[in-house]
Amino acid sequence: MIKKAIAAFFSVLVFSSLLTACNTTRGVGEDIQEGGSAISGAATKAQQ
């Protein structure tokens, strides 16, 4: 019984860590995308 409770606790802990990592990765991807858009806009202005 105690082993199942400990296993369930660690499973929830690992699952919540994975969800947090996904959100962090998404945030980094959005930041990189915004940086790429800024560079693209600057290059377009430089060509004009």
OpenMM code with the backbone's topology and positions (N, CA, C; nanometers):
from openmm import Vec3, app, unit

residues = "MET ILE LYS LYS ALA ILE ALA ALA PHE PHE SER VAL LEU VAL PHE SER SER LEU LEU THR ALA CYS ASN THR THR ARG GLY VAL GLY GLU ASP ILE GLN GLU GLY GLY SER ALA ILE SER GLY ALA ALA THR LYS ALA GLN GLN".split()
positions = [
    Vec3(0.0820, -0.1186, 0.0000),
    Vec3(0.0000, 0.0000, 0.0000),
    Vec3(0.0871, 0.1260, 0.0000),
    Vec3(0.1878, 0.1285, 0.0845),
    Vec3(0.2755, 0.2445, 0.0924),
    Vec3(0.3575, 0.2576, -0.0355),
    Vec3(0.3991, 0.1436, -0.0923),
    Vec3(0.4764, 0.1470, -0.2166),
    Vec3(0.3939, 0.2080, -0.3298),
    Vec3(0.2636, 0.1760, -0.3340),
    Vec3(0.1770, 0.2326, -0.4378),
    Vec3(0.1605, 0.3826, -0.4188),
    Vec3(0.1507, 0.4272, -0.2949),
    Vec3(0.1368, 0.5704, -0.2668),
    Vec3(0.2641, 0.6455, -0.3063),
    Vec3(0.3777, 0.5878, -0.2760),
    Vec3(0.5048, 0.6502, -0.3132),
    Vec3(0.5200, 0.6531, -0.4649),
    Vec3(0.4830, 0.5453, -0.5305),
    Vec3(0.4911, 0.5401, -0.6765),
    Vec3(0.3969, 0.6420, -0.7390),
    Vec3(0.2777, 0.6565, -0.6840),
    Vec3(0.1827, 0.7546, -0.7358),
    Vec3(0.2356, 0.8957, -0.7162),
    Vec3(0.2951, 0.9235, -0.6012),
    Vec3(0.3511, 1.0555, -0.5732),
    Vec3(0.4615, 1.0897, -0.6729),
    Vec3(0.5529, 0.9992, -0.6948),
    Vec3(0.6615, 1.0243, -0.7887),
    Vec3(0.6109, 1.0347, -0.9324),
    Vec3(0.5070, 0.9588, -0.9654),
    Vec3(0.4484, 0.9690, -1.0993),
    Vec3(0.3899, 1.1081, -1.1222),
    Vec3(0.3190, 1.1593, -1.0235),
    Vec3(0.2623, 1.2941, -1.0340),
    Vec3(0.3742, 1.3970, -1.0421),
    Vec3(0.4776, 1.3781, -0.9646),
    Vec3(0.5912, 1.4704, -0.9654),
    Vec3(0.6585, 1.4743, -1.1023),
    Vec3(0.6821, 1.3593, -1.1611),
    Vec3(0.7448, 1.3514, -1.2931),
    Vec3(0.6530, 1.4107, -1.4000),
    Vec3(0.5242, 1.3785, -1.3926),
    Vec3(0.4278, 1.4291, -1.4901),
    Vec3(0.4196, 1.5812, -1.4851),
    Vec3(0.4164, 1.6385, -1.3655),
    Vec3(0.4086, 1.7839, -1.3535),
    Vec3(0.5379, 1.8490, -1.4028),
    Vec3(0.6496, 1.7839, -1.3824),
    Vec3(0.7770, 1.8369, -1.4332),
    Vec3(0.7783, 1.8379, -1.5854),
    Vec3(0.7238, 1.7340, -1.6454),
    Vec3(0.7174, 1.7289, -1.7916),
    Vec3(0.6281, 1.8390, -1.8473),
    Vec3(0.5160, 1.8633, -1.7827),
    Vec3(0.4268, 1.9704, -1.8282),
    Vec3(0.4938, 2.1068, -1.8169),
    Vec3(0.5664, 2.1284, -1.7097),
    Vec3(0.6376, 2.2546, -1.6916),
    Vec3(0.7440, 2.2704, -1.7996),
    Vec3(0.8138, 2.1636, -1.8317),
    Vec3(0.9175, 2.1690, -1.9351),
    Vec3(0.8566, 2.2021, -2.0703),
    Vec3(0.7395, 2.1490, -2.1002),
    Vec3(0.6739, 2.1785, -2.2274),
    Vec3(0.6391, 2.3260, -2.2369),
    Vec3(0.5874, 2.3827, -2.1290),
    Vec3(0.5528, 2.5243, -2.1303),
    Vec3(0.6767, 2.6108, -2.1441),
    Vec3(0.7840, 2.5712, -2.0799),
    Vec3(0.9087, 2.6468, -2.0903),
    Vec3(0.9623, 2.6400, -2.2328),
    Vec3(0.9589, 2.5232, -2.2931),
    Vec3(1.0062, 2.5075, -2.4303),
    Vec3(0.9221, 2.5901, -2.5260),
    Vec3(0.7921, 2.5932, -2.5053),
    Vec3(0.7044, 2.6739, -2.5909),
    Vec3(0.7405, 2.8214, -2.5783),
    Vec3(0.7667, 2.8671, -2.4575),
    Vec3(0.8034, 3.0068, -2.4350),
    Vec3(0.9333, 3.0434, -2.5049),
    Vec3(1.0299, 2.9545, -2.4991),
    Vec3(1.1573, 2.9791, -2.5673),
    Vec3(1.1352, 2.9851, -2.7179),
    Vec3(1.0528, 2.8962, -2.7701),
    Vec3(1.0234, 2.8972, -2.9140),
    Vec3(0.9567, 3.0264, -2.9567),
    Vec3(0.8659, 3.0766, -2.8757),
    Vec3(0.7995, 3.2034, -2.9084),
    Vec3(0.8991, 3.3184, -2.9055),
    Vec3(0.9903, 3.3189, -2.8086),
    Vec3(1.0917, 3.4235, -2.8008),
    Vec3(1.1815, 3.4209, -2.9238),
    Vec3(1.2224, 3.3026, -2.9654),
    Vec3(1.3079, 3.2908, -3.0835),
    Vec3(1.2332, 3.3369, -3.2080),
    Vec3(1.1055, 3.3034, -3.2166),
    Vec3(1.0250, 3.3450, -3.3315),
    Vec3(1.0132, 3.4971, -3.3365),
    Vec3(0.9910, 3.5615, -3.2230),
    Vec3(0.9827, 3.7071, -3.2188),
    Vec3(1.1160, 3.7700, -3.2594),
    Vec3(1.2260, 3.7110, -3.2150),
    Vec3(1.3583, 3.7614, -3.2538),
    Vec3(1.3800, 3.7490, -3.4038),
    Vec3(1.3375, 3.6382, -3.4618),
    Vec3(1.3496, 3.6189, -3.6065),
    Vec3(1.2648, 3.7191, -3.6831),
    Vec3(1.1477, 3.7495, -3.6328),
    Vec3(1.0614, 3.8488, -3.6979),
    Vec3(1.1255, 3.9875, -3.6930),
    Vec3(1.1881, 4.0198, -3.5821),
    Vec3(1.2551, 4.1494, -3.5697),
    Vec3(1.3716, 4.1597, -3.6681),
    Vec3(1.4482, 4.0533, -3.6817),
    Vec3(1.5607, 4.0525, -3.7759),
    Vec3(1.5093, 4.0637, -3.9191),
    Vec3(1.4031, 3.9907, -3.9497),
    Vec3(1.3450, 3.9956, -4.0834),
    Vec3(1.2937, 4.1356, -4.1157),
    Vec3(1.2294, 4.2002, -4.0182),
    Vec3(1.1797, 4.3366, -4.0391),
    Vec3(1.2937, 4.4347, -4.0608),
    Vec3(1.4008, 4.4187, -3.9863),
    Vec3(1.5175, 4.5069, -4.0013),
    Vec3(1.5819, 4.4868, -4.1391),
    Vec3(1.5888, 4.3637, -4.1860),
    Vec3(1.6472, 4.3371, -4.3170),
    Vec3(1.5605, 4.3970, -4.4277),
    Vec3(1.4310, 4.3881, -4.4127),
    Vec3(1.3411, 4.4469, -4.5131),
    Vec3(1.3578, 4.5984, -4.5184),
    Vec3(1.3673, 4.6622, -4.4029),
    Vec3(1.3862, 4.8080, -4.3983),
    Vec3(1.5212, 4.8464, -4.4597),
    Vec3(1.6243, 4.7648, -4.4382),
    Vec3(1.7569, 4.7954, -4.4917),
    Vec3(1.7577, 4.7857, -4.6444),
    Vec3(1.6765, 4.6986, -4.7016),
    Vec3(1.6719, 4.6823, -4.8474),
    Vec3(1.6019, 4.7998, -4.9141),
    Vec3(1.5150, 4.8686, -4.8425),
    Vec3(1.4375, 4.9771, -4.9016),
    Vec3(1.5172, 5.0998, -4.9094),
] * unit.nanometer
topology = app.Topology()
chain = topology.addChain("A")
for resn in residues:
    res = topology.addResidue(resn, chain)
    for name in ("N", "CA", "C"):
        topology.addAtom(name, app.Element.getBySymbol(name[0]), res)
